[in-house]
Amino acid sequence: MGYMFVYGPCYGCGRVFAFNASHVPSIPINGVREPICRACVEQANPHRVKNGLAPIVIHPEAYEPEEVH
């Protein structure tokens, strides 16, 4: 048993961050799910709510290592 992080750029800000590929918030861009960092989700949520959209809910394990078997 082990653990893994995926590292990649946030689609919102471009900053490289570590995330759990199974739980990270993402948005579809040209049919591909692109990951979003916590800071960008927190920045986007007030705008989403203001525009009548549901806020993005961050899974508790979104930015934690994923267990692999």
DRENZA-712355 format. One record per residue: x, y, z of N, C-alpha, C, O in turn; residue in one letter. Coordinates in steps of 0.05 Angstrom, whole numbers, plus 5000, padded with zeros to 4 digits. Atoms other than C-alpha are relative to their C-alpha. Layout:
<nodes>
<node><n_X>X</n_X><n_Y>Y</n_Y><n_Z>Z</n_Z><ca_X>X</ca_X><ca_Y>Y</ca_Y><ca_Z>Z</ca_Z><c_X>X</c_X><c_Y>Y</c_Y><c_Z>Z</c_Z><o_X>X</o_X><o_Y>Y</o_Y><o_Z>Z</o_Z><aa>a</aa></node>
...
</nodes>
This chain:
<nodes>
<node><n_X>5017</n_X><n_Y>4977</n_Y><n_Z>5000</n_Z><ca_X>5000</ca_X><ca_Y>5000</ca_Y><ca_Z>5000</ca_Z><c_X>5018</c_X><c_Y>5025</c_Y><c_Z>5000</c_Z><o_X>5040</o_X><o_Y>5025</o_Y><o_Z>5012</o_Z><aa>m</aa></node>
<node><n_X>4985</n_X><n_Y>4975</n_Y><n_Z>5001</n_Z><ca_X>5023</ca_X><ca_Y>5071</ca_Y><ca_Z>4986</ca_Z><c_X>4981</c_X><c_Y>5023</c_Y><c_Z>4995</c_Z><o_X>4957</o_X><o_Y>5020</o_Y><o_Z>4995</o_Z><aa>g</aa></node>
<node><n_X>5016</n_X><n_Y>4976</n_Y><n_Z>5005</n_Z><ca_X>5000</ca_X><ca_Y>5141</ca_Y><ca_Z>4973</ca_Z><c_X>5012</c_X><c_Y>5016</c_Y><c_Z>4977</c_Z><o_X>5036</o_X><o_Y>5014</o_Y><o_Z>4972</o_Z><aa>y</aa></node>
<node><n_X>4989</n_X><n_Y>4984</n_Y><n_Z>5022</n_Z><ca_X>5006</ca_X><ca_Y>5188</ca_Y><ca_Z>4914</ca_Z><c_X>4985</c_X><c_Y>5027</c_Y><c_Z>4999</c_Z><o_X>4962</o_X><o_Y>5029</o_Y><o_Z>5006</o_Z><aa>m</aa></node>
<node><n_X>5011</n_X><n_Y>4974</n_Y><n_Z>5007</n_Z><ca_X>4994</ca_X><ca_Y>5261</ca_Y><ca_Z>4897</ca_Z><c_X>5003</c_X><c_Y>5002</c_Y><c_Z>4970</c_Z><o_X>5022</o_X><o_Y>4991</o_Y><o_Z>4958</o_Z><aa>f</aa></node>
<node><n_X>4997</n_X><n_Y>4992</n_Y><n_Z>5027</n_Z><ca_X>4983</ca_X><ca_Y>5286</ca_Y><ca_Z>4827</ca_Z><c_X>5008</c_X><c_Y>5030</c_Y><c_Z>5001</c_Z><o_X>4997</o_X><o_Y>5045</o_Y><o_Z>5017</o_Z><aa>v</aa></node>
<node><n_X>4992</n_X><n_Y>4972</n_Y><n_Z>5001</n_Z><ca_X>5019</ca_X><ca_Y>5352</ca_Y><ca_Z>4811</ca_Z><c_X>4993</c_X><c_Y>5010</c_Y><c_Z>4972</c_Z><o_X>4998</o_X><o_Y>4997</o_Y><o_Z>4952</o_Z><aa>y</aa></node>
<node><n_X>5007</n_X><n_Y>4987</n_Y><n_Z>5025</n_Z><ca_X>4993</ca_X><ca_Y>5398</ca_Y><ca_Z>4757</ca_Z><c_X>4993</c_X><c_Y>5028</c_Y><c_Z>5004</c_Z><o_X>4989</o_X><o_Y>5038</o_Y><o_Z>5026</o_Z><aa>g</aa></node>
<node><n_X>5008</n_X><n_Y>4972</n_Y><n_Z>4998</n_Z><ca_X>4975</ca_X><ca_Y>5469</ca_Y><ca_Z>4741</ca_Z><c_X>4970</c_X><c_Y>5004</c_Y><c_Z>5004</c_Z><o_X>4954</o_X><o_Y>4989</o_Y><o_Z>4993</o_Z><aa>p</aa></node>
<node><n_X>5028</n_X><n_Y>4993</n_Y><n_Z>4996</n_Z><ca_X>4910</ca_X><ca_Y>5500</ca_Y><ca_Z>4764</ca_Z><c_X>4991</c_X><c_Y>5014</c_Y><c_Z>4975</c_Z><o_X>5005</o_X><o_Y>5031</o_Y><o_Z>4964</o_Z><aa>c</aa></node>
<node><n_X>5010</n_X><n_Y>4988</n_Y><n_Z>5024</n_Z><ca_X>4868</ca_X><ca_Y>5519</ca_Y><ca_Z>4705</ca_Z><c_X>4994</c_X><c_Y>5030</c_Y><c_Z>5004</c_Z><o_X>4996</o_X><o_Y>5046</o_Y><o_Z>4986</o_Z><aa>y</aa></node>
<node><n_X>5007</n_X><n_Y>4972</n_Y><n_Z>4994</n_Z><ca_X>4847</ca_X><ca_Y>5584</ca_Y><ca_Z>4740</ca_Z><c_X>5024</c_X><c_Y>5018</c_Y><c_Z>5001</c_Z><o_X>5024</o_X><o_Y>5039</o_Y><o_Z>4988</o_Z><aa>g</aa></node>
<node><n_X>4977</n_X><n_Y>4982</n_Y><n_Z>4995</n_Z><ca_X>4914</ca_X><ca_Y>5613</ca_Y><ca_Z>4762</ca_Z><c_X>5026</c_X><c_Y>4991</c_Y><c_Z>4988</c_Z><o_X>5045</o_X><o_Y>5006</o_Y><o_Z>4986</o_Z><aa>c</aa></node>
<node><n_X>4976</n_X><n_Y>5011</n_Y><n_Z>5012</n_Z><ca_X>4966</ca_X><ca_Y>5568</ca_Y><ca_Z>4729</ca_Z><c_X>5021</c_X><c_Y>4990</c_Y><c_Z>5020</c_Z><o_X>5041</o_X><o_Y>4979</o_Y><o_Z>5012</o_Z><aa>g</aa></node>
<node><n_X>4981</n_X><n_Y>5008</n_Y><n_Z>4980</n_Z><ca_X>5001</ca_X><ca_Y>5554</ca_Y><ca_Z>4795</ca_Z><c_X>5000</c_X><c_Y>4969</c_Y><c_Z>5002</c_Z><o_X>4978</o_X><o_Y>4957</o_Y><o_Z>5002</o_Z><aa>r</aa></node>
<node><n_X>4998</n_X><n_Y>5029</n_Y><n_Z>4997</n_Z><ca_X>5026</ca_X><ca_Y>5482</ca_Y><ca_Z>4802</ca_Z><c_X>4993</c_X><c_Y>4993</c_Y><c_Z>5029</c_Z><o_X>5003</o_X><o_Y>5005</o_Y><o_Z>5048</o_Z><aa>v</aa></node>
<node><n_X>5009</n_X><n_Y>5008</n_Y><n_Z>4974</n_Z><ca_X>4993</ca_X><ca_Y>5446</ca_Y><ca_Z>4861</ca_Z><c_X>4997</c_X><c_Y>4970</c_Y><c_Z>5001</c_Z><o_X>4994</o_X><o_Y>4957</o_Y><o_Z>4980</o_Z><aa>f</aa></node>
<node><n_X>5004</n_X><n_Y>5029</n_Y><n_Z>4996</n_Z><ca_X>4985</ca_X><ca_Y>5376</ca_Y><ca_Z>4891</ca_Z><c_X>4971</c_X><c_Y>4995</c_Y><c_Z>5005</c_Z><o_X>4958</o_X><o_Y>5010</o_Y><o_Z>5020</o_Z><aa>a</aa></node>
<node><n_X>5028</n_X><n_Y>5006</n_Y><n_Z>4996</n_Z><ca_X>4918</ca_X><ca_Y>5343</ca_Y><ca_Z>4889</ca_Z><c_X>4995</c_X><c_Y>4970</c_Y><c_Z>4998</c_Z><o_X>5011</o_X><o_Y>4955</o_Y><o_Z>4987</o_Z><aa>f</aa></node>
<node><n_X>5010</n_X><n_Y>5027</n_Y><n_Z>5002</n_Z><ca_X>4879</ca_X><ca_Y>5278</ca_Y><ca_Z>4894</ca_Z><c_X>4984</c_X><c_Y>4999</c_Y><c_Z>4974</c_Z><o_X>4963</o_X><o_Y>5012</o_Y><o_Z>4972</o_Z><aa>n</aa></node>
<node><n_X>5013</n_X><n_Y>5001</n_Y><n_Z>5026</n_Z><ca_X>4859</ca_X><ca_Y>5261</ca_Y><ca_Z>4823</ca_Z><c_X>4971</c_X><c_Y>4991</c_Y><c_Z>5001</c_Z><o_X>4955</o_X><o_Y>4998</o_Y><o_Z>4983</o_Z><aa>a</aa></node>
<node><n_X>5028</n_X><n_Y>5010</n_Y><n_Z>4998</n_Z><ca_X>4795</ca_X><ca_Y>5226</ca_Y><ca_Z>4846</ca_Z><c_X>4981</c_X><c_Y>5021</c_Y><c_Z>5011</c_Z><o_X>4957</o_X><o_Y>5018</o_Y><o_Z>5008</o_Z><aa>s</aa></node>
<node><n_X>5018</n_X><n_Y>4982</n_Y><n_Z>4985</n_Z><ca_X>4768</ca_X><ca_Y>5285</ca_Y><ca_Z>4886</ca_Z><c_X>5005</c_X><c_Y>5030</c_Y><c_Z>4995</c_Z><o_X>4989</o_X><o_Y>5046</o_Y><o_Z>5005</o_Z><aa>h</aa></node>
<node><n_X>4995</n_X><n_Y>4971</n_Y><n_Z>5005</n_Z><ca_X>4798</ca_X><ca_Y>5351</ca_Y><ca_Z>4861</ca_Z><c_X>4978</c_X><c_Y>5013</c_Y><c_Z>4985</c_Z><o_X>4967</o_X><o_Y>5001</o_Y><o_Z>4966</o_Z><aa>v</aa></node>
<node><n_X>5019</n_X><n_Y>4986</n_Y><n_Z>5017</n_Z><ca_X>4748</ca_X><ca_Y>5402</ca_Y><ca_Z>4836</ca_Z><c_X>5012</c_X><c_Y>5005</c_Y><c_Z>4973</c_Z><o_X>5035</o_X><o_Y>5011</o_Y><o_Z>4970</o_Z><aa>p</aa></node>
<node><n_X>4990</n_X><n_Y>4995</n_Y><n_Z>5028</n_Z><ca_X>4753</ca_X><ca_Y>5410</ca_Y><ca_Z>4761</ca_Z><c_X>4977</c_X><c_Y>5012</c_Y><c_Z>4983</c_Z><o_X>4954</o_X><o_Y>5011</o_Y><o_Z>4991</o_Z><aa>s</aa></node>
<node><n_X>5019</n_X><n_Y>4989</n_Y><n_Z>5019</n_Z><ca_X>4719</ca_X><ca_Y>5444</ca_Y><ca_Z>4703</ca_Z><c_X>5006</c_X><c_Y>4988</c_Y><c_Z>4972</c_Z><o_X>5029</o_X><o_Y>4983</o_Y><o_Z>4966</o_Z><aa>i</aa></node>
<node><n_X>4996</n_X><n_Y>5011</n_Y><n_Z>5027</n_Z><ca_X>4708</ca_X><ca_Y>5417</ca_Y><ca_Z>4632</ca_Z><c_X>5009</c_X><c_Y>5022</c_Y><c_Z>4981</c_Z><o_X>4996</o_X><o_Y>5043</o_Y><o_Z>4978</o_Z><aa>p</aa></node>
<node><n_X>4990</n_X><n_Y>4982</n_Y><n_Z>5020</n_Z><ca_X>4750</ca_X><ca_Y>5452</ca_Y><ca_Z>4580</ca_Z><c_X>5005</c_X><c_Y>4983</c_Y><c_Z>4975</c_Z><o_X>5022</o_X><o_Y>4965</o_Y><o_Z>4975</o_Z><aa>i</aa></node>
<node><n_X>4997</n_X><n_Y>5016</n_Y><n_Z>5025</n_Z><ca_X>4743</ca_X><ca_Y>5424</ca_Y><ca_Z>4509</ca_Z><c_X>4998</c_X><c_Y>4970</c_Y><c_Z>5005</c_Z><o_X>5013</o_X><o_Y>4955</o_Y><o_Z>4993</o_Z><aa>n</aa></node>
<node><n_X>5005</n_X><n_Y>5028</n_Y><n_Z>4995</n_Z><ca_X>4718</ca_X><ca_Y>5358</ca_Y><ca_Z>4537</ca_Z><c_X>5020</c_X><c_Y>4987</c_Y><c_Z>5020</c_Z><o_X>5019</o_X><o_Y>4963</o_Y><o_Z>5025</o_Z><aa>g</aa></node>
<node><n_X>4980</n_X><n_Y>5010</n_Y><n_Z>4981</n_Z><ca_X>4776</ca_X><ca_Y>5351</ca_Y><ca_Z>4587</ca_Z><c_X>4996</c_X><c_Y>5013</c_Y><c_Z>5027</c_Z><o_X>4993</o_X><o_Y>5037</o_Y><o_Z>5028</o_Z><aa>v</aa></node>
<node><n_X>5003</n_X><n_Y>4989</n_Y><n_Z>4973</n_Z><ca_X>4768</ca_X><ca_Y>5359</ca_Y><ca_Z>4662</ca_Z><c_X>5026</c_X><c_Y>5012</c_Y><c_Z>5009</c_Z><o_X>5047</o_X><o_Y>4998</o_Y><o_Z>5010</o_Z><aa>r</aa></node>
<node><n_X>4975</n_X><n_Y>4986</n_Y><n_Z>4991</n_Z><ca_X>4819</ca_X><ca_Y>5411</ca_Y><ca_Z>4686</ca_Z><c_X>4998</c_X><c_Y>5006</c_Y><c_Z>5030</c_Z><o_X>4977</o_X><o_Y>5016</o_Y><o_Z>5039</o_Z><aa>e</aa></node>
<node><n_X>5001</n_X><n_Y>4996</n_Y><n_Z>4971</n_Z><ca_X>4837</ca_X><ca_Y>5415</ca_Y><ca_Z>4760</ca_Z><c_X>5001</c_X><c_Y>5030</c_Y><c_Z>5008</c_Z><o_X>5012</o_X><o_Y>5046</o_Y><o_Z>4994</o_Z><aa>p</aa></node>
<node><n_X>5001</n_X><n_Y>4973</n_Y><n_Z>4989</n_Z><ca_X>4825</ca_X><ca_Y>5477</ca_Y><ca_Z>4802</ca_Z><c_X>5010</c_X><c_Y>5000</c_Y><c_Z>5029</c_Z><o_X>5002</o_X><o_Y>4983</o_Y><o_Z>5045</o_Z><aa>i</aa></node>
<node><n_X>4989</n_X><n_Y>4999</n_Y><n_Z>4973</n_Z><ca_X>4864</ca_X><ca_Y>5496</ca_Y><ca_Z>4865</ca_Z><c_X>4980</c_X><c_Y>5012</c_Y><c_Z>5020</c_Z><o_X>4960</o_X><o_Y>5024</o_Y><o_Z>5012</o_Z><aa>c</aa></node>
<node><n_X>5018</n_X><n_Y>4991</n_Y><n_Z>4979</n_Z><ca_X>4831</ca_X><ca_Y>5513</ca_Y><ca_Z>4931</ca_Z><c_X>4996</c_X><c_Y>5031</c_Y><c_Z>4999</c_Z><o_X>4974</o_X><o_Y>5040</o_Y><o_Z>5002</o_Z><aa>r</aa></node>
<node><n_X>5002</n_X><n_Y>4971</n_Y><n_Z>5001</n_Z><ca_X>4847</ca_X><ca_Y>5588</ca_Y><ca_Z>4925</ca_Z><c_X>4981</c_X><c_Y>5009</c_Y><c_Z>4978</c_Z><o_X>4966</o_X><o_Y>5028</o_Y><o_Z>4982</o_Z><aa>a</aa></node>
<node><n_X>5018</n_X><n_Y>4992</n_Y><n_Z>5022</n_Z><ca_X>4812</ca_X><ca_Y>5592</ca_Y><ca_Z>4858</ca_Z><c_X>4971</c_X><c_Y>4993</c_Y><c_Z>5005</c_Z><o_X>4953</o_X><o_Y>5007</o_Y><o_Z>4997</o_Z><aa>c</aa></node>
<node><n_X>5028</n_X><n_Y>5008</n_Y><n_Z>4993</n_Z><ca_X>4751</ca_X><ca_Y>5554</ca_Y><ca_Z>4882</ca_Z><c_X>4989</c_X><c_Y>5020</c_Y><c_Z>5020</c_Z><o_X>4966</o_X><o_Y>5030</o_Y><o_Z>5017</o_Z><aa>v</aa></node>
<node><n_X>5010</n_X><n_Y>4980</n_Y><n_Z>4980</n_Z><ca_X>4746</ca_X><ca_Y>5601</ca_Y><ca_Z>4942</ca_Z><c_X>4995</c_X><c_Y>5027</c_Y><c_Z>4988</c_Z><o_X>4977</o_X><o_Y>5042</o_Y><o_Z>4997</o_Z><aa>e</aa></node>
<node><n_X>5004</n_X><n_Y>4974</n_Y><n_Z>5014</n_Z><ca_X>4753</ca_X><ca_Y>5661</ca_Y><ca_Z>4896</ca_Z><c_X>4975</c_X><c_Y>4999</c_Y><c_Z>4982</c_Z><o_X>4961</o_X><o_Y>5019</o_Y><o_Z>4980</o_Z><aa>q</aa></node>
<node><n_X>5022</n_X><n_Y>5002</n_Y><n_Z>5018</n_Z><ca_X>4701</ca_X><ca_Y>5635</ca_Y><ca_Z>4847</ca_Z><c_X>4973</c_X><c_Y>4997</c_Y><c_Z>5013</c_Z><o_X>4953</o_X><o_Y>5006</o_Y><o_Z>5003</o_Z><aa>a</aa></node>
<node><n_X>5026</n_X><n_Y>5006</n_Y><n_Z>4988</n_Z><ca_X>4647</ca_X><ca_Y>5613</ca_Y><ca_Z>4896</ca_Z><c_X>4982</c_X><c_Y>5024</c_Y><c_Z>5005</c_Z><o_X>4959</o_X><o_Y>5023</o_Y><o_Z>4999</o_Z><aa>n</aa></node>
<node><n_X>5018</n_X><n_Y>4976</n_Y><n_Z>4997</n_Z><ca_X>4621</ca_X><ca_Y>5683</ca_Y><ca_Z>4915</ca_Z><c_X>4988</c_X><c_Y>5009</c_Y><c_Z>4974</c_Z><o_X>4965</o_X><o_Y>5017</o_Y><o_Z>4973</o_Z><aa>p</aa></node>
<node><n_X>5010</n_X><n_Y>4992</n_Y><n_Z>5026</n_Z><ca_X>4615</ca_X><ca_Y>5699</ca_Y><ca_Z>4841</ca_Z><c_X>4979</c_X><c_Y>4980</c_Y><c_Z>4990</c_Z><o_X>4959</o_X><o_Y>4988</o_Y><o_Z>4978</o_Z><aa>h</aa></node>
<node><n_X>5019</n_X><n_Y>5021</n_Y><n_Z>5008</n_Z><ca_X>4579</ca_X><ca_Y>5633</ca_Y><ca_Z>4828</ca_Z><c_X>4973</c_X><c_Y>5005</c_Y><c_Z>5014</c_Z><o_X>4952</o_X><o_Y>5004</o_Y><o_Z>5002</o_Z><aa>r</aa></node>
<node><n_X>5024</n_X><n_Y>4996</n_Y><n_Z>4984</n_Z><ca_X>4529</ca_X><ca_Y>5646</ca_Y><ca_Z>4884</ca_Z><c_X>4986</c_X><c_Y>5025</c_Y><c_Z>4991</c_Z><o_X>4961</o_X><o_Y>5025</o_Y><o_Z>4987</o_Z><aa>v</aa></node>
<node><n_X>5012</n_X><n_Y>4974</n_Y><n_Z>5009</n_Z><ca_X>4518</ca_X><ca_Y>5718</ca_Y><ca_Z>4861</ca_Z><c_X>4986</c_X><c_Y>4996</c_Y><c_Z>4973</c_Z><o_X>4966</o_X><o_Y>5010</o_Y><o_Z>4968</o_Z><aa>k</aa></node>
<node><n_X>5011</n_X><n_Y>5005</n_Y><n_Z>5026</n_Z><ca_X>4502</ca_X><ca_Y>5691</ca_Y><ca_Z>4791</ca_Z><c_X>4979</c_X><c_Y>4977</c_Y><c_Z>5001</c_Z><o_X>4970</o_X><o_Y>4968</o_Y><o_Z>4980</o_Z><aa>n</aa></node>
<node><n_X>5021</n_X><n_Y>5020</n_Y><n_Z>4998</n_Z><ca_X>4452</ca_X><ca_Y>5639</ca_Y><ca_Z>4818</ca_Z><c_X>5010</c_X><c_Y>4972</c_Y><c_Z>4997</c_Z><o_X>4993</o_X><o_Y>4953</o_Y><o_Z>4994</o_Z><aa>g</aa></node>
<node><n_X>4989</n_X><n_Y>5027</n_Y><n_Z>5002</n_Z><ca_X>4498</ca_X><ca_Y>5579</ca_Y><ca_Z>4813</ca_Z><c_X>5007</c_X><c_Y>4989</c_Y><c_Z>5027</c_Z><o_X>5013</o_X><o_Y>5005</o_Y><o_Z>5046</o_Z><aa>l</aa></node>
<node><n_X>4991</n_X><n_Y>5012</n_Y><n_Z>4975</n_Z><ca_X>4514</ca_X><ca_Y>5530</ca_Y><ca_Z>4868</ca_Z><c_X>5030</c_X><c_Y>5003</c_Y><c_Z>5003</c_Z><o_X>5045</o_X><o_Y>5003</o_Y><o_Z>4984</o_Z><aa>a</aa></node>
<node><n_X>4971</n_X><n_Y>4998</n_Y><n_Z>4996</n_Z><ca_X>4582</ca_X><ca_Y>5539</ca_Y><ca_Z>4900</ca_Z><c_X>5013</c_X><c_Y>4973</c_Y><c_Z>4995</c_Z><o_X>5000</o_X><o_Y>4952</o_Y><o_Z>4998</o_Z><aa>p</aa></node>
<node><n_X>4985</n_X><n_Y>5025</n_Y><n_Z>5003</n_Z><ca_X>4635</ca_X><ca_Y>5487</ca_Y><ca_Z>4885</ca_Z><c_X>5006</c_X><c_Y>4990</c_Y><c_Z>5028</c_Z><o_X>5018</o_X><o_Y>5005</o_Y><o_Z>5044</o_Z><aa>i</aa></node>
<node><n_X>4994</n_X><n_Y>5012</n_Y><n_Z>4974</n_Z><ca_X>4640</ca_X><ca_Y>5440</ca_Y><ca_Z>4944</ca_Z><c_X>5026</c_X><c_Y>4985</c_Y><c_Z>4998</c_Z><o_X>5029</o_X><o_Y>4967</o_Y><o_Z>4981</o_Z><aa>v</aa></node>
<node><n_X>4973</n_X><n_Y>5013</n_Y><n_Z>5000</n_Z><ca_X>4711</ca_X><ca_Y>5418</ca_Y><ca_Z>4959</ca_Z><c_X>4998</c_X><c_Y>4975</c_Y><c_Z>5017</c_Z><o_X>4992</o_X><o_Y>4975</o_Y><o_Z>5040</o_Z><aa>i</aa></node>
<node><n_X>4999</n_X><n_Y>5026</n_Y><n_Z>4986</n_Z><ca_X>4715</ca_X><ca_Y>5344</ca_Y><ca_Z>4977</ca_Z><c_X>5022</c_X><c_Y>5001</c_Y><c_Z>5021</c_Z><o_X>5043</o_X><o_Y>5013</o_Y><o_Z>5016</o_Z><aa>h</aa></node>
<node><n_X>4980</n_X><n_Y>5000</n_Y><n_Z>4979</n_Z><ca_X>4752</ca_X><ca_Y>5334</ca_Y><ca_Z>5043</ca_Z><c_X>5028</c_X><c_Y>4989</c_Y><c_Z>4992</c_Z><o_X>5048</o_X><o_Y>4996</o_Y><o_Z>5004</o_Z><aa>p</aa></node>
<node><n_X>4975</n_X><n_Y>5012</n_Y><n_Z>5008</n_Z><ca_X>4805</ca_X><ca_Y>5293</ca_Y><ca_Z>5007</ca_Z><c_X>5011</c_X><c_Y>5012</c_Y><c_Z>4974</c_Z><o_X>5030</o_X><o_Y>5001</o_Y><o_Z>4963</o_Z><aa>e</aa></node>
<node><n_X>4992</n_X><n_Y>4989</n_Y><n_Z>5026</n_Z><ca_X>4813</ca_X><ca_Y>5338</ca_Y><ca_Z>4946</ca_Z><c_X>5029</c_X><c_Y>5007</c_Y><c_Z>4998</c_Z><o_X>5041</o_X><o_Y>5004</o_Y><o_Z>4976</o_Z><aa>a</aa></node>
<node><n_X>4972</n_X><n_Y>4991</n_Y><n_Z>5001</n_Z><ca_X>4882</ca_X><ca_Y>5363</ca_Y><ca_Z>4965</ca_Z><c_X>5017</c_X><c_Y>4983</c_Y><c_Z>5019</c_Z><o_X>5038</o_X><o_Y>4992</o_Y><o_Z>5029</o_Z><aa>y</aa></node>
<node><n_X>4985</n_X><n_Y>5019</n_Y><n_Z>4984</n_Z><ca_X>4905</ca_X><ca_Y>5302</ca_Y><ca_Z>5005</ca_Z><c_X>5010</c_X><c_Y>4978</c_Y><c_Z>4982</c_Z><o_X>5001</o_X><o_Y>4974</o_Y><o_Z>4960</o_Z><aa>e</aa></node>
<node><n_X>4989</n_X><n_Y>5023</n_Y><n_Z>5016</n_Z><ca_X>4946</ca_X><ca_Y>5242</ca_Y><ca_Z>4980</ca_Z><c_X>4978</c_X><c_Y>4979</c_Y><c_Z>4997</c_Z><o_X>4961</o_X><o_Y>4975</o_Y><o_Z>5014</o_Z><aa>p</aa></node>
<node><n_X>5018</n_X><n_Y>5021</n_Y><n_Z>5006</n_Z><ca_X>4907</ca_X><ca_Y>5186</ca_Y><ca_Z>4948</ca_Z><c_X>5013</c_X><c_Y>4973</c_Y><c_Z>5007</c_Z><o_X>5036</o_X><o_Y>4968</o_Y><o_Z>5000</o_Z><aa>e</aa></node>
<node><n_X>4989</n_X><n_Y>5026</n_Y><n_Z>4993</n_Z><ca_X>4916</ca_X><ca_Y>5116</ca_Y><ca_Z>4976</ca_Z><c_X>4999</c_X><c_Y>4982</c_Y><c_Z>4975</c_Z><o_X>4979</o_X><o_Y>4980</o_Y><o_Z>4961</o_Z><aa>e</aa></node>
<node><n_X>4998</n_X><n_Y>5019</n_Y><n_Z>5023</n_Z><ca_X>4939</ca_X><ca_Y>5065</ca_Y><ca_Z>4923</ca_Z><c_X>5007</c_X><c_Y>4973</c_Y><c_Z>5011</c_Z><o_X>5022</o_X><o_Y>4970</o_Y><o_Z>5031</o_Z><aa>v</aa></node>
<node><n_X>4995</n_X><n_Y>5027</n_Y><n_Z>4990</n_Z><ca_X>4941</ca_X><ca_Y>4990</ca_Y><ca_Z>4931</ca_Z><c_X>5018</c_X><c_Y>4985</c_Y><c_Z>4981</c_Z><o_X>5024</o_X><o_Y>4962</o_Y><o_Z>4986</o_Z><aa>h</aa></node>
</nodes>
